[in-house]
Amino acid sequence: MASYTNGESNHGDSKGIQPKITLYTNHLCPFAHRAHITLEELGLDFDEVIIDLDKPREQWYLDINPRGLVPSIKYTVPGLYDEEIITESSIVAQFLADARPSHLLPSSLHDPFSPLFRARLAFFVDTWNTKVQGNLYPMMKAEGEEKEKLANETVAAIEKEIEPLLANAGPFFGGKDKPTLAEVCFTVDRMDH
């Protein structure tokens, strides 16, 4: 087992250790896309188990994720982690990005500006999830006046809560030139045709 001092492992070069990742997912679930995009952006290999969302979850999956939701990951690093289960899409994406610092989420250890960027990014994702995300699915399913009302509420929430947080964005969050965890966590909504 590795020990840690000041956030750094004394286990050796952890960059050379490849985690074994099993992704429990469903390709039609927009929230599961967060995990897929993060894994692809980080270039991590993973096994995939498709969960049928049209039927009650089997007990083996409820043992992994008692809520029965996707995505979930099983994350194993020999000598460090033994089959840790991570659930909830934003948390899965955050965990993976923390485990492998990249353009998605820079490490806080070596750059004095990274903690501030990470805090702003976390606030943005939380704001999106709590102020806007909840309106999207009901809005897509609604009809007539209810749909228009929800659409107006969603636009108002975006204008009030999201737009001010994007003042220095371009082309990506925080003025970055590559996608960040902000894009991963807020651009995954799927429109049914």
N, C-alpha and C positions, 0 to 999 in steps of 0.2 A: 504494500500500500504506500502511496506517495504521501509525503508530508508537505505542508505549504507554509511559507514565510513571506509576509508582505505580498500575498497574492500570487507568488511564483512557486511552481513546483520544483522540488529538488529531485524529482524522479528521472531527470534526464531530459532529453529533447522531446517534449510532448508533441511537437509538430510532426515527428516521424511516426507517431502512434496513430494508426487508423482505427476509428471507432467502428463497431458493428452496429448498424442502425436498421431497425425494422420499422417501416412506416405503415400504420394501420389507417386506411384511407378509403375514400370513394371519389372517383374522378368527377362526379357531378356535384359534389359539395364545394361551394366557393370558398368556404373556410379552410378546407383541406388543401386548397391551392396555395395557401400561404406556406405550408410545409414543403410542398413540391417545389415552389419557386425558390425558397431558401436553400433547399438541398441542391438544386441545379446551379444556382448562383455560386454556391460554395464549392461545387465540384465534388460533393461527397457521394460515395457509393452507398446504396441502401437496398434492402429487400423490401418488397411491397406486398401487403396483404389487403385485399379488397374486402371491405365490409358492406354487405347489402343493407342499405338504409330503408328498403321497402318492407322489411320484415323485422319482427322483434329480435333484438340482439341475443346471440347464443351466450350461455353462461361463461364459456372460455373467454369471450371478449369482455363481458361484464367484470370478470376477474382482473382484466387489464385496465379497463376504464369503467368504473361503476356507473358513470353517467350514460355510457353507451354511445357517446359522440365520437366523431372523427374531426380532425386527425388525433392520433396518439402515436408516440414513438417509444420503442424500446431501445435504449442507448447503452451499449456495453463497450468499455475500454479495458482490455486485460490489465489487471493490476491496479486499476483506478476505480472503475465503476462496474458493478455486476448487475446487469439488466435493470437499469433505472427506467421507470416509466414516466414520461412527460406527456401531459394532456393540455388541451385548449390551444387553438391555432396560434394566437399571438404569443403565448408562452412557449410553444414549441419553436416558433420562428426565432424568438428572442434567445432561447437556450442554444439553438444551433449556431446563431450568429455570435453569441458569446464564446462558444466552444471553439470557433474558428474565425477569429477577427479577420475582416476583409472590408471591401468597399461598402458592404451592407451595414456594418456596425464596427467602427474602429475600436481598437483596444484602448482602455484608459490608462494603461501602465506606462506608456512611453511618450504620450503626447499631452501636454497640459491643456489643450483645447478640447480633447475628446470627451472628458466628463461633461462639459457644458453641452456639446453637441448631442451626446447620448441622453442627457436630461431633457433637452428640447424635443428630441425625437420621441422619447417615451411620452412626453406630455401631448404631443401631436397625435400619436397612436391612441392614447387613452381618450383624448377629446373626440377623435373620429369614432371610436368604438362606443362611447357613452352618449354622444350628442347627435350623431348622424346615422350610424349603422342600423340601429333599431328601427328606424323609419323606412328603410329601403325595401325590405321584403313585404311588409304590409302595403306599401305604396304600389309595388308591382302587382300585387294580387287584387287590390281594390278596383272599383269601377266608378264611373260617373263623378258626382260631387265629392265623394269620399276620397277618390284618387286625386282629384285636384287639390283638396284640402291638405292631404298628406304631402303632395308634391310641393305645395307652397311652404309648408312647415319645414320640409327638408331643405329647400333652397334657403329659407331664412336662417336655419341652423348653420348651413355651410357659410353663408355670408357673415354671420355673427361670430361663429366659433372657429371655423377653419381658415377662411381667407386671411385673417390677421397673422396666423401662424406661418403663412406662406410668403410673407413680405420679401424674404431674401432667397426664395426658391428659384431655381432655374439653372440648368435644365431639370435638376432633381432637388429633393428636399435639402435645405441648408446650403444651396448653391453648389452642391456636389456635381461632378461630371458623370457619375455612374449611379445606378439605382441604389437606394438605401433601404433599410428595414421599413421606413415610412411608406415607400411605394409598395413593398411586399404586403404590408398589413392593411393598406387601404384601397388597393386597386383590384381586389379579387372578386368583386360582385359580378355574378353571371346573370345575363338577361335571357329569359326563355322566349323563344320565338313561336 
